[in-house]
Amino acid sequence: MPARELQEQLTTLREQLEQNPPLTQEERDHLLELMQKIEAQIKLESATQDSSLSDGVNLAVERFELDHPALAATLRNIVQTLGNMGI
């Protein structure tokens, strides 16, 4: 089930953030906001497409790719799962 997989990926991202990677407060806040939006989408289990959510995660991938490759990899997994869910 994609929603469960997405939740697992969010857990991985949360664990990575708990290891306190060298992020600015703005970067950390941005990721936390994205995570909240993704969790809200999971709770709604809505069939409607929200491309802004996927776009936001894609932008985060680009933002963190060079300096934080582990975060970027987890975010890419989230993008893939969102796509599989039709979001």
N, CA, C and O atoms as a GROMACS GRO file, in nm:
protein
  348
    1MET      N    1   0.085  -0.119   0.000
    1MET     CA    2   0.000   0.000   0.000
    1MET      C    3   0.089   0.124   0.000
    1MET      O    4   0.175   0.139   0.088
    2PRO      N    5   0.071   0.213  -0.097
    2PRO     CA    6   0.156   0.331  -0.108
    2PRO      C    7   0.151   0.423   0.015
    2PRO      O    8   0.253   0.480   0.052
    3ALA      N    9   0.035   0.437   0.077
    3ALA     CA   10   0.026   0.527   0.193
    3ALA      C   11   0.114   0.478   0.307
    3ALA      O   12   0.178   0.558   0.375
    4ARG      N   13   0.119   0.347   0.327
    4ARG     CA   14   0.203   0.292   0.433
    4ARG      C   15   0.351   0.314   0.400
    4ARG      O   16   0.430   0.348   0.487
    5GLU      N   17   0.386   0.292   0.273
    5GLU     CA   18   0.523   0.314   0.228
    5GLU      C   19   0.563   0.460   0.246
    5GLU      O   20   0.674   0.491   0.289
    6LEU      N   21   0.471   0.549   0.213
    6LEU     CA   22   0.498   0.692   0.230
    6LEU      C   23   0.518   0.726   0.377
    6LEU      O   24   0.607   0.804   0.411
    7GLN      N   25   0.436   0.668   0.463
    7GLN     CA   26   0.450   0.693   0.606
    7GLN      C   27   0.586   0.643   0.656
    7GLN      O   28   0.649   0.708   0.739
    8GLU      N   29   0.630   0.528   0.606
    8GLU     CA   30   0.761   0.475   0.644
    8GLU      C   31   0.872   0.569   0.598
    8GLU      O   32   0.970   0.589   0.670
    9GLN      N   33   0.859   0.625   0.480
    9GLN     CA   34   0.959   0.718   0.428
    9GLN      C   35   0.962   0.846   0.511
    9GLN      O   36   1.068   0.903   0.536
   10LEU      N   37   0.845   0.891   0.553
   10LEU     CA   38   0.839   1.008   0.641
   10LEU      C   39   0.908   0.979   0.774
   10LEU      O   40   0.975   1.065   0.830
   11THR      N   41   0.891   0.859   0.823
   11THR     CA   42   0.957   0.819   0.947
   11THR      C   43   1.108   0.822   0.928
   11THR      O   44   1.181   0.868   1.016
   12THR      N   45   1.155   0.772   0.815
   12THR     CA   46   1.299   0.775   0.784
   12THR      C   47   1.349   0.919   0.779
   12THR      O   48   1.455   0.951   0.834
   13LEU      N   49   1.274   1.005   0.713
   13LEU     CA   50   1.313   1.146   0.705
   13LEU      C   51   1.316   1.209   0.844
   13LEU      O   52   1.408   1.284   0.876
   14ARG      N   53   1.216   1.179   0.924
   14ARG     CA   54   1.211   1.232   1.061
   14ARG      C   55   1.334   1.186   1.141
   14ARG      O   56   1.394   1.264   1.214
   15GLU      N   57   1.370   1.058   1.126
   15GLU     CA   58   1.488   1.004   1.196
   15GLU      C   59   1.615   1.073   1.149
   15GLU      O   60   1.704   1.100   1.230
   16GLN      N   61   1.624   1.101   1.020
   16GLN     CA   62   1.741   1.171   0.967
   16GLN      C   63   1.749   1.312   1.025
   16GLN      O   64   1.858   1.360   1.058
   17LEU      N   65   1.637   1.378   1.038
   17LEU     CA   66   1.636   1.513   1.094
   17LEU      C   67   1.672   1.512   1.242
   17LEU      O   68   1.732   1.607   1.292
   18GLU      N   69   1.636   1.405   1.312
   18GLU     CA   70   1.668   1.394   1.454
   18GLU      C   71   1.819   1.378   1.477
   18GLU      O   72   1.869   1.403   1.587
   19GLN      N   73   1.891   1.338   1.374
   19GLN     CA   74   2.036   1.326   1.384
   19GLN      C   75   2.105   1.461   1.368
   19GLN      O   76   2.227   1.470   1.365
   20ASN      N   77   2.025   1.565   1.359
   20ASN     CA   78   2.071   1.703   1.351
   20ASN      C   79   2.174   1.728   1.242
   20ASN      O   80   2.287   1.768   1.271
   21PRO      N   81   2.136   1.704   1.115
   21PRO     CA   82   2.228   1.739   1.007
   21PRO      C   83   2.247   1.890   1.006
   21PRO      O   84   2.162   1.963   1.058
   22PRO      N   85   2.356   1.938   0.950
   22PRO     CA   86   2.383   2.082   0.951
   22PRO      C   87   2.289   2.159   0.859
   22PRO      O   88   2.325   2.194   0.746
   23LEU      N   89   2.168   2.184   0.908
   23LEU     CA   90   2.068   2.259   0.833
   23LEU      C   91   2.044   2.393   0.902
   23LEU      O   92   2.059   2.407   1.023
   24THR      N   93   2.008   2.491   0.821
   24THR     CA   94   1.966   2.617   0.880
   24THR      C   95   1.826   2.597   0.938
   24THR      O   96   1.758   2.500   0.904
   25GLN      N   97   1.785   2.686   1.024
   25GLN     CA   98   1.650   2.677   1.080
   25GLN      C   99   1.546   2.688   0.970
   25GLN      O  100   1.442   2.623   0.976
   26GLU      N  101   1.574   2.772   0.870
   26GLU     CA  102   1.481   2.787   0.758
   26GLU      C  103   1.466   2.655   0.681
   26GLU      O  104   1.355   2.616   0.644
   27GLU      N  105   1.578   2.587   0.657
   27GLU     CA  106   1.573   2.458   0.586
   27GLU      C  107   1.496   2.355   0.668
   27GLU      O  108   1.414   2.280   0.615
   28ARG      N  109   1.524   2.351   0.796
   28ARG     CA  110   1.456   2.256   0.885
   28ARG      C  111   1.305   2.285   0.889
   28ARG      O  112   1.223   2.194   0.880
   29ASP      N  113   1.269   2.413   0.901
   29ASP     CA  114   1.127   2.451   0.903
   29ASP      C  115   1.058   2.412   0.773
   29ASP      O  116   0.944   2.366   0.773
   30HIS      N  117   1.129   2.432   0.661
   30HIS     CA  118   1.073   2.398   0.529
   30HIS      C  119   1.043   2.248   0.521
   30HIS      O  120   0.936   2.208   0.476
   31LEU      N  121   1.138   2.166   0.564
   31LEU     CA  122   1.116   2.021   0.562
   31LEU      C  123   1.003   1.980   0.656
   31LEU      O  124   0.921   1.896   0.619
   32LEU      N  125   0.997   2.037   0.774
   32LEU     CA  126   0.890   2.004   0.868
   32LEU      C  127   0.754   2.042   0.811
   32LEU      O  128   0.657   1.968   0.828
   33GLU      N  129   0.747   2.157   0.743
   33GLU     CA  130   0.621   2.199   0.681
   33GLU      C  131   0.580   2.102   0.571
   33GLU      O  132   0.462   2.066   0.561
   34LEU      N  133   0.676   2.059   0.488
   34LEU     CA  134   0.646   1.962   0.384
   34LEU      C  135   0.596   1.830   0.444
   34LEU      O  136   0.501   1.770   0.394
   35MET      N  137   0.660   1.787   0.551
   35MET     CA  138   0.620   1.663   0.616
   35MET      C  139   0.477   1.673   0.669
   35MET      O  140   0.400   1.578   0.658
   36GLN      N  141   0.442   1.788   0.725
   36GLN     CA  142   0.306   1.807   0.775
   36GLN      C  143   0.205   1.802   0.662
   36GLN      O  144   0.097   1.745   0.677
   37LYS      N  145   0.240   1.861   0.547
   37LYS     CA  146   0.149   1.859   0.432
   37LYS      C  147   0.130   1.716   0.381
   37LYS      O  148   0.020   1.676   0.345
   38ILE      N  149   0.239   1.642   0.377
   38ILE     CA  150   0.231   1.504   0.330
   38ILE      C  151   0.146   1.421   0.426
   38ILE      O  152   0.062   1.343   0.383
   39GLU      N  153   0.168   1.438   0.555
   39GLU     CA  154   0.089   1.365   0.654
   39GLU      C  155  -0.058   1.401   0.645
   39GLU      O  156  -0.145   1.315   0.659
   40ALA      N  157  -0.088   1.527   0.621
   40ALA     CA  158  -0.227   1.570   0.606
   40ALA      C  159  -0.290   1.503   0.483
   40ALA      O  160  -0.405   1.462   0.486
   41GLN      N  161  -0.212   1.494   0.376
   41GLN     CA  162  -0.262   1.430   0.255
   41GLN      C  163  -0.290   1.282   0.278
   41GLN      O  164  -0.389   1.228   0.230
   42ILE      N  165  -0.203   1.218   0.353
   42ILE     CA  166  -0.224   1.076   0.385
   42ILE      C  167  -0.354   1.060   0.464
   42ILE      O  168  -0.434   0.970   0.436
   43LYS      N  169  -0.373   1.147   0.562
   43LYS     CA  170  -0.493   1.138   0.646
   43LYS      C  171  -0.620   1.159   0.564
   43LYS      O  172  -0.722   1.094   0.587
   44LEU      N  173  -0.614   1.248   0.470
   44LEU     CA  174  -0.732   1.273   0.387
   44LEU      C  175  -0.761   1.157   0.293
   44LEU      O  176  -0.876   1.133   0.256
   45GLU      N  177  -0.657   1.085   0.256
   45GLU     CA  178  -0.669   0.976   0.159
   45GLU      C  179  -0.754   1.022   0.041
   45GLU      O  180  -0.843   0.952  -0.007
   46SER      N  181  -0.722   1.140  -0.001
   46SER     CA  182  -0.798   1.202  -0.109
   46SER      C  183  -0.752   1.150  -0.244
   46SER      O  184  -0.632   1.128  -0.265
   47ALA      N  185  -0.844   1.131  -0.334
   47ALA     CA  186  -0.811   1.088  -0.469
   47ALA      C  187  -0.777   1.208  -0.557
   47ALA      O  188  -0.732   1.191  -0.671
   48THR      N  189  -0.798   1.327  -0.505
   48THR     CA  190  -0.768   1.445  -0.584
   48THR      C  191  -0.618   1.464  -0.592
   48THR      O  192  -0.545   1.435  -0.497
   49GLN      N  193  -0.574   1.513  -0.704
   49GLN     CA  194  -0.432   1.536  -0.723
   49GLN      C  195  -0.394   1.672  -0.667
   49GLN      O  196  -0.464   1.771  -0.688
   50ASP      N  197  -0.283   1.674  -0.596
   50ASP     CA  198  -0.230   1.799  -0.543
   50ASP      C  199  -0.087   1.813  -0.593
   50ASP      O  200   0.008   1.776  -0.524
   51SER      N  201  -0.074   1.868  -0.714
   51SER     CA  202   0.058   1.877  -0.774
   51SER      C  203   0.149   1.972  -0.696
   51SER      O  204   0.271   1.960  -0.705
   52SER      N  205   0.092   2.065  -0.621
   52SER     CA  206   0.176   2.157  -0.546
   52SER      C  207   0.255   2.084  -0.438
   52SER      O  208   0.366   2.124  -0.404
   53LEU      N  209   0.199   1.976  -0.383
   53LEU     CA  210   0.269   1.896  -0.284
   53LEU      C  211   0.389   1.828  -0.348
   53LEU      O  212   0.500   1.836  -0.294
   54SER      N  213   0.370   1.763  -0.459
   54SER     CA  214   0.481   1.698  -0.530
   54SER      C  215   0.584   1.800  -0.574
   54SER      O  216   0.704   1.776  -0.566
   55ASP      N  217   0.536   1.914  -0.622
   55ASP     CA  218   0.628   2.019  -0.664
   55ASP      C  219   0.713   2.068  -0.548
   55ASP      O  220   0.833   2.091  -0.562
   56GLY      N  221   0.651   2.083  -0.433
   56GLY     CA  222   0.724   2.128  -0.314
   56GLY      C  223   0.831   2.029  -0.272
   56GLY      O  224   0.941   2.068  -0.234
   57VAL      N  225   0.798   1.900  -0.279
   57VAL     CA  226   0.896   1.798  -0.242
   57VAL      C  227   1.008   1.795  -0.346
   57VAL      O  228   1.125   1.780  -0.310
   58ASN      N  229   0.973   1.808  -0.474
   58ASN     CA  230   1.076   1.812  -0.579
   58ASN      C  231   1.171   1.930  -0.559
   58ASN      O  232   1.292   1.917  -0.577
   59LEU      N  233   1.117   2.043  -0.522
   59LEU     CA  234   1.202   2.159  -0.495
   59LEU      C  235   1.294   2.133  -0.377
   59LEU      O  236   1.410   2.175  -0.377
   60ALA      N  237   1.243   2.065  -0.277
   60ALA     CA  238   1.326   2.031  -0.161
   60ALA      C  239   1.438   1.936  -0.202
   60ALA      O  240   1.550   1.949  -0.152
   61VAL      N  241   1.409   1.842  -0.291
   61VAL     CA  242   1.514   1.751  -0.340
   61VAL      C  243   1.626   1.833  -0.404
   61VAL      O  244   1.743   1.812  -0.373
   62GLU      N  245   1.589   1.926  -0.491
   62GLU     CA  246   1.689   2.009  -0.557
   62GLU      C  247   1.768   2.092  -0.456
   62GLU      O  248   1.890   2.109  -0.469
   63ARG      N  249   1.700   2.141  -0.357
   63ARG     CA  250   1.763   2.227  -0.258
   63ARG      C  251   1.866   2.153  -0.172
   63ARG      O  252   1.970   2.209  -0.137
   64PHE      N  253   1.837   2.027  -0.139
   64PHE     CA  254   1.922   1.953  -0.047
   64PHE      C  255   2.017   1.854  -0.115
   64PHE      O  256   2.100   1.792  -0.048
   65GLU      N  257   2.006   1.839  -0.246
   65GLU     CA  258   2.080   1.734  -0.317
   65GLU      C  259   2.230   1.741  -0.297
   65GLU      O  260   2.293   1.637  -0.272
   66LEU      N  261   2.289   1.856  -0.306
   66LEU     CA  262   2.435   1.867  -0.295
   66LEU      C  263   2.486   1.857  -0.152
   66LEU      O  264   2.581   1.784  -0.125
   67ASP      N  265   2.424   1.929  -0.062
   67ASP     CA  266   2.476   1.937   0.074
   67ASP      C  267   2.423   1.826   0.166
   67ASP      O  268   2.488   1.793   0.265
   68HIS      N  269   2.310   1.770   0.134
   68HIS     CA  270   2.247   1.669   0.221
   68HIS      C  271   2.191   1.555   0.135
   68HIS      O  272   2.069   1.542   0.123
   69PRO      N  273   2.278   1.474   0.076
   69PRO     CA  274   2.232   1.371  -0.018
   69PRO      C  275   2.140   1.267   0.045
   69PRO      O  276   2.052   1.215  -0.024
   70ALA      N  277   2.157   1.235   0.172
   70ALA     CA  278   2.069   1.135   0.234
   70ALA      C  279   1.927   1.189   0.245
   70ALA      O  280   1.831   1.117   0.218
   71LEU      N  281   1.914   1.316   0.284
   71LEU     CA  282   1.781   1.377   0.290
   71LEU      C  283   1.719   1.381   0.151
   71LEU      O  284   1.601   1.350   0.134
   72ALA      N  285   1.799   1.419   0.052
   72ALA     CA  286   1.748   1.427  -0.085
   72ALA      C  287   1.702   1.291  -0.135
   72ALA      O  288   1.600   1.282  -0.203
   73ALA      N  289   1.775   1.185  -0.102
   73ALA     CA  290   1.736   1.051  -0.145
   73ALA      C  291   1.602   1.011  -0.083
   73ALA      O  292   1.516   0.954  -0.151
   74THR      N  293   1.584   1.041   0.044
   74THR     CA  294   1.456   1.009   0.109
   74THR      C  295   1.344   1.091   0.047
   74THR      O  296   1.235   1.039   0.025
   75LEU      N  297   1.370   1.217   0.020
   75LEU     CA  298   1.269   1.302  -0.044
   75LEU      C  299   1.233   1.250  -0.184
   75LEU      O  300   1.117   1.255  -0.223
   76ARG      N  301   1.333   1.201  -0.259
   76ARG     CA  302   1.305   1.144  -0.391
   76ARG      C  303   1.214   1.022  -0.378
   76ARG      O  304   1.124   1.001  -0.459
   77ASN      N  305   1.238   0.940  -0.275
   77ASN     CA  306   1.150   0.825  -0.250
   77ASN      C  307   1.007   0.871  -0.222
   77ASN      O  308   0.911   0.809  -0.266
   78ILE      N  309   0.995   0.980  -0.149
   78ILE     CA  310   0.862   1.035  -0.117
   78ILE      C  311   0.794   1.081  -0.245
   78ILE      O  312   0.675   1.056  -0.264
   79VAL      N  313   0.868   1.148  -0.333
   79VAL     CA  314   0.812   1.194  -0.461
   79VAL      C  315   0.760   1.074  -0.541
   79VAL      O  316   0.651   1.077  -0.597
   80GLN      N  317   0.841   0.969  -0.545
   80GLN     CA  318   0.801   0.848  -0.619
   80GLN      C  319   0.674   0.788  -0.560
   80GLN      O  320   0.583   0.750  -0.634
   81THR      N  321   0.668   0.780  -0.428
   81THR     CA  322   0.550   0.722  -0.365
   81THR      C  323   0.426   0.809  -0.388
   81THR      O  324   0.317   0.757  -0.412
   82LEU      N  325   0.444   0.940  -0.380
   82LEU     CA  326   0.332   1.030  -0.409
   82LEU      C  327   0.282   1.007  -0.552
   82LEU      O  328   0.162   1.004  -0.576
   83GLY      N  329   0.376   0.991  -0.644
   83GLY     CA  330   0.338   0.963  -0.783
   83GLY      C  331   0.261   0.832  -0.796
   83GLY      O  332   0.163   0.824  -0.870
   84ASN      N  333   0.306   0.731  -0.722
   84ASN     CA  334   0.238   0.602  -0.725
   84ASN      C  335   0.097   0.612  -0.668
   84ASN      O  336   0.008   0.536  -0.706
   85MET      N  337   0.077   0.708  -0.576
   85MET     CA  338  -0.054   0.728  -0.517
   85MET      C  339  -0.143   0.817  -0.604
   85MET      O  340  -0.261   0.837  -0.575
   86GLY      N  341  -0.085   0.870  -0.711
   86GLY     CA  342  -0.160   0.959  -0.798
   86GLY      C  343  -0.166   1.102  -0.750
   86GLY      O  344  -0.254   1.179  -0.789
   87ILE      N  345  -0.071   1.138  -0.663
   87ILE     CA  346  -0.068   1.274  -0.608
   87ILE      C  347   0.042   1.352  -0.674
   87ILE      O  348   0.062   1.469  -0.643
   0.00000   0.00000   0.00000
